[in-house]
Amino acid sequence: MKFFCLEDFKVEFEKLISKKAYSTLEPDLINYFLGKSAQELCSGTRLNNSDITPYVKKRLKGSGGYRFYFLLILKNESLYFMFVHPKTGPMGANNI
């Protein structure tokens, strides 16, 4: 699996990891996404109806964790991180 990220994701990710409240973001991302097949990564909520390029919202670490939004390109085994936000804390949001 090849990983890419949009500029929006990069900006938000860097802003979040600079805050002590979100120190688990980077290890959580690595632990969940690395080493999984494309089919395993499709397990979140699909935001489109595509079987070829699913756009997925994935909740990590329960109510106090994060939401990742990503696009999978199954044919190329590529994952594009679109956006991330925490669900709680000073920068937390219920949904985007």
Secondary structure by P-SEA (a helix, b strand, c coil): cbbbbcaaaaaaaaaaaacccccaaaaaaaacccccccccccccccccccccccbbbbbccccccbbbbbcccccccbbbbccccccccccccccc
